[in-house]
């Protein structure tokens, strides 16, 4: 096959989805810690119902629970922000390699301009201070707002249990969710005190924990996508004049991304993905005509054997079902496969 920029950017996006999956899996530690917090602080309350508590006792419980939740989220947020700095630098290196290989006559210029901290640090600062197209919120604000919302929902659930006279067990269930039934009638998710809780989403449903897990995944994926697009734009903008919006086209593609797909603007003048929470759209240098209007399955079937073997375990899928989780180190090793013909 003749490798084009459209293929390069889409392949990069497939591996980026795997990187997102690898990074969002780190929220499992928060999930487990929250599950332990719920069981340890609420399951053994010495009251038949929360309404038997005094208002002062409820306020004290809520304050203690809130402090503990913040203590769980803060290390996760700090590590995520540190990781995002490393990621921004890494993806700038990745795009430098990809565009240098595609347009070798500009390779020396690209490598010279992007090689030190003086290039990537302003781009990282721009990403931190640019409202997201998905919701108009700054990336850090999106994260801190999510955490504040989780704390509010959890503490409000305790107050709701007090107002409605829930038992401690009912309050715990409202937070942890309903155990799912396993074949044969066994119940999953009913973990005894002190035992290891289930992984995110594995055995509990319809409670706050799964809502928190889904929100963390969507939020983290959205800000990683925004960081990638900023890195892409900064590198490509050094040697190209315009860019094109590129959307993964499948049954999950939103109306807004279908409408923007193929449109083009000068670098620094047009909209950038993500257009919505969970957006998978990216950008590529404009080459004078729009990229092929083809579904994901058609695109996947015409990719190189090396890429299909690595990204899809040897069989090009008809629909995009997600990517295998990978680490940042593994992501950086994918440049050669992205460029394979």
N, C-alpha and C positions, 0 to 999 in steps of 0.2 A: 504494500500500500504506500501511497505518497503521503507522508506525514504533514499535516497542516496545523496552523495555530489553533483552529477549532478543536482538533483532536488533542493537542497538547493541553489546552486549558481544561477540557472535559476530563481527561485522565487525571490531571492534577486535582480536580474537584472530587473524583472518586476516592482518591487517597486522602484528601482532606476530610471526607466524611468518615473514613476509618480513623483518622487522627481525632476527630471530634468524639467518636465512640470510645476511643481509648481514654481521652481526657475526662469525659462525663462519667465514666465508670468510677472515677475517684470520689464521686459523691456517695458511693456505697458506705464509706467510713462515716459520713455524716448520718446517713440513714440508720446504720447500726447503732450509732451513739444516741440518736434520738429515740430509737426503739427501746434501748436500755433505760434511758431517762424516763420515758413514759411508764414503763413497768416498775421501775424502782421508786419513783415519786408518787405514783397514783394507784397502783394495783393494791397496795397494802395499807391504804389510808384507814385509820381506826374508826370508820363511820359506816353505818348501813347505807346512808345516802349523803351526797355532798350537801344537801340542804340542811343536814344536821350540824354542819359547821357554822361557826359564827362568821359574820362578814369580815371581821378582822383576820380570822384564820384563813379565809379564802384569799384575801388580798396578800397575805404573807406567802401563801402557796404559789400564787400567780407570780409574785416578784421573784421568788426562788427559782421557779421554772423558767422564767424569762432570762434571768442571769445565766442559768445553765445552758439554755439554747444558744445565747450569744457566744458563750464560751466554746460551744461546738462549732458554730459557723465561722468564727473569726479565723482560726487556723486554716480552714479550707479556703476562705476568700484570699488570705494572704498568699498561700501557695499558688492559687490560680493566677493571681496577678503577676507573681514572679515567673510562672510558666509562660504567661502571655508575652512577657518581654523576650524570653528565650525564643518563643515561637515566632514573633515578629522578625527577629534577626535571622532565624533559620529560613523563613519563607522568602525573605528578600534574597538570601543566598540561592534558594531554590529557583526563583524566577530569573535571577541573573544567569544561572546555568542554562535554563530552558531557552530564554531569548537569545543568549549568546550562541547556543548551538543552532538555533533556527536562523539567525542572521549573523554569521561569523564575522562579517566585515565590521560589525559594531561591538564585537566581544571585548576588545581591549578597552574601549571607552566605558562600557558597562561595568566591567570588573574594576576599573580605576575609580569610578565615581561611587560605587556601592561598597567598597572594601572596608571602610572603617566606621566607627561609631558616629561620626559626624553626619552620616547619611541616614542610618536607621533610627537614631534617637528622635530627630524631629518628626519622623513619620509615626513613631509610636506616640509621641505627644499629640500629633494631629488626630490620630485614632481615638485617644482618650478624650479629646475635647470636641469631637465632631458628633452632633446628634445622629442617632441611627435612623436610617430611612424606614426601618420597621415600625418605629413608634415615636420618634422624635426625642428619645431619651439618651443621655450620655451613657456609654458602656458601664462605667463604674456605678453610676446612679441606677442603672437597670439591675445590677447585682445587689446593691444595698437595699433597693426598694423591694426586691424579691425576698431578701432575708427578713426585712422588717415585716413584710406581709405574712411570712411563715410564723414569725413570733406572735403576731397579732391573732392569726387564726387559731394557733394552739392555745394561747391564754384565754381567748374568747370561748373556746370549747370548754375549758375548765369553768368559766363563769356561767356558761350555758348549763352545764351539769348541775351547778349550784342552784340556778333558777328553776330548773325542771325536776330537781330531785333525783337525778341519775345516781345509780350506785357507782362505786369506784370502777367496777368491771365494765359498766356501760360507758363510762367516760374513757376508759382505756380503749374500748372497741371503737369509739368514735374517732379516736386518733390513729390507732393502728390499722383499723379496717376489719373487714370480715374475712375469716379464714376461708380459703377456697377448698372445695371438696376434691379429694383424689379418687381415682378409680377404686371401687371396692368399698367405698363408704368411709375410708380413713380421712381425717381432717388435717390439712396442712396449715401451718402458721400458728398453731396453738402451742407456742414454745413455753416450757416451764421456766419458772424463775431461775435466772442464772445460766440458762442454756444459751447457745448461740442463736441469735435471731435470723430469720430468713433474709436472703439478699433482696435488693430492691425489686419490687414487682413480682417476685417469684411465687409467693404464697398468700399474700394479703391483697385485698382489693377494697375499693370505695372508701378508704380512710384518708386522713390527712397525710400520712407518710407517702402514699403513692402519688398524691397530688403534689407534694413537695418534690419528690423525685422527678416527676414529669416536668415540673416548672424549672427545676435546676438544669435538666437536660436541654430544654428549649432555650433557656436564657443563655447558657454557656455556648451552645451551638451557634446562636445568633451573633454573639460578640466575636467568636472565632471567625465566622464568615466575614464579618466587617473588617477584622484585622487582616485577613487574607486579601481581600479586595484592595485595601489600602496599600499593602505591600506590592501587589500586582500592578496597581496604577502608578506607584512611585517609580518602579523599575522600568516598565514599558514606556512610561511617559518621557523617559530620557531619549528614546530613539524613535518613537512613533508619535504621530500627531493626534490621532483620534482613536477611540475605543468603541467596541460594540458590546451590547448587553447579551449574555449567553445564558439561557435557562435550560436546565435538564427537563426534557419534555416527556412526561409520563402521566399516569392517572392521578398523581399528587400535585402536579403543577398548578399553581393558582392562576386566577384570571389576570391579576396584575403582572405576573411574570410572563405569561403567554403574550400579553400586550406589549411588554417592553422587549421581549426577545427579538434580536436582530436590529433594534434601533441603535443609532450611533451618535456620539457627541465628541467634541474636543476634550482632551484630558483637562480636568480641573473645571469643566463647565457644565457637566451633566450629572444626572443622578447616579448613585452607586448602590449596588446591593449591600445589605439585605433589604428587600422591599417589604418584608413581613417577618414575624417571628418564625424561625425554622427555615428561612429561605436558603435555597441551595444554588441560586444564580451567581454567576461570576461575570467577568469581563475579559475580552480579548482585544488585541490591536485590530483596528478596522483596516480591511484590505481592499476596499473599494466596492465590495458587494457583500450582501448578508450571508451568513453561514447557512448550511443546509437546514431546511425545515423538516427535520426527521425525528421520529420518536426514539426513545432511548434504546429499544431493542434493535432497531435498524443500525444505529450508530455502533452499538456494542459488537454486532456480528461482523463488522468490517475492520475491527481493530486487530493489531498484531497478536500473534500467538503468544509471545512473551508477556504482553500486557494481560491478555485474557487468562492465561495460566496463573499469573500472579494475583490479579485482582478478583477473578471470578472462579478460581479453582478449575480452570480448563474448559469451562462451558459458558459461552456468552449468554446471559439471561435475556429473556424477552421483555421483562420489566425490572426496574431497579428496586432491589429488596434491601439495600443497605450495604455497607462495607465492613470488612473484618476490622476489629479494633487494632490499632497500631500505636506505637510510641512515637515520640518526636524523633528519636534516633532512627527508627525504622522508616519514618516518613522521609527523612533526608537521604536515605539510600535508594529512593524510588526514581530519581532523576533519569537514570539510564533506562529504566523500563518505560517511563513516560515518553522518552525519545525513541523507543524501538520502532522499527518499521517491519 
